[in-house]
Amino acid sequence: MSRFRLHRGWREPDGLVTDHVMSEQVIEATCASEAVSAVLGEGDFLVGDEANLAWLTDADGVLVWSLRLDDEDTVPSR
């Protein structure tokens, strides 16, 4: 089994990612696609007013998946 970690943050209109949050949950899966399936089941963490970007990294910190949630020119709720 491999270990993956879920992150989310706020992507500004210029592409800068701010307000990075890392989930404390480590996802153990046999491959990246299985980990993505597990992440998509974690809708409560992905959906929120304070995040419009989510991504998954492997045990070495390498990006294996990302999802941009809404490209509207808005600001994060505080």
C-alpha positions in Angstrom: 0.0 0.0 0.0 1.1 3.5 -0.8 0.4 6.6 1.3 -1.2 9.8 -0.1 -2.1 13.1 1.6 -5.0 15.5 0.7 -4.4 19.2 0.5 -6.7 22.2 -0.3 -6.2 25.9 -0.7 -7.4 29.1 -2.3 -6.3 29.8 -5.9 -6.2 33.5 -6.7 -7.2 34.7 -10.2 -3.5 35.1 -11.0 -2.8 31.5 -10.1 -1.2 32.0 -6.7 -2.3 29.4 -4.2 -2.8 30.8 -0.7 -4.4 29.5 2.6 -3.0 26.0 2.1 -4.6 23.4 4.4 -3.4 19.8 4.7 -5.7 17.1 5.8 -4.5 15.1 8.8 -5.9 12.0 7.1 -3.4 9.8 5.3 -5.0 7.8 2.5 -3.6 4.3 2.0 -4.2 2.9 -1.4 -2.6 0.5 -3.9 -2.2 3.2 -6.5 -2.9 6.9 -7.3 -6.2 6.2 -9.0 -7.5 4.3 -6.0 -6.4 7.2 -3.8 -8.3 9.7 -6.0 -11.5 7.6 -5.7 -11.1 7.7 -1.9 -10.5 11.5 -2.0 -13.7 12.0 -4.1 -15.6 10.2 -1.4 -14.4 12.9 1.1 -16.7 15.6 -0.3 -17.0 17.4 3.1 -13.3 18.2 2.9 -13.2 19.2 -0.8 -16.3 21.4 -0.7 -16.1 24.6 1.3 -16.3 28.3 1.0 -12.6 28.7 2.0 -11.2 26.5 -0.7 -11.4 26.3 -4.5 -8.4 24.0 -5.1 -7.7 20.5 -3.9 -4.8 18.2 -4.6 -3.3 14.9 -3.6 0.4 14.1 -3.1 2.2 10.8 -2.7 4.5 9.9 0.2 7.4 11.9 -1.5 5.2 15.0 -1.8 4.8 14.6 -5.6 1.5 15.9 -7.0 -0.6 13.0 -8.3 -4.0 14.7 -8.8 -5.6 18.1 -8.5 -9.0 19.7 -8.9 -9.9 23.3 -9.3 -13.3 23.9 -7.9 -14.6 27.2 -9.2 -12.8 29.7 -11.3 -15.1 32.6 -10.5 -13.3 35.8 -9.5 -14.4 35.6 -5.8 -12.6 35.9 -2.5 -12.5 33.2 0.2 -15.0 33.6 3.0 -13.5 34.3 6.4 
